[in-house]
């Protein structure tokens, strides 16, 4: 039923699969090393840290503007309320 041709094909298939698995493992391993290197950068700021450092002042500016707009709005509301009886 199973001849040597079938066994040879199975051995070749197993060899191909093992080579594929080994190559995939090596690629995943190198990708992990690259990602860890990008995150840690060996004492230098990573790309993510650089972006966070650039976004932080923008976020502070945004909240500063929100506070200023809220203060101006309250000021106009109070002035409108104080000047209302004089109309």
ABEGO torsion letter per residue (X at the ends): XBBAAAAAAAAAAAAAAAAAAAAAAAAAAAAAAAAAAAAAGGGBBBAAAAAAAAAAAAAAAAAAAAAAAAAAAAAAAAAAAAAAAAX
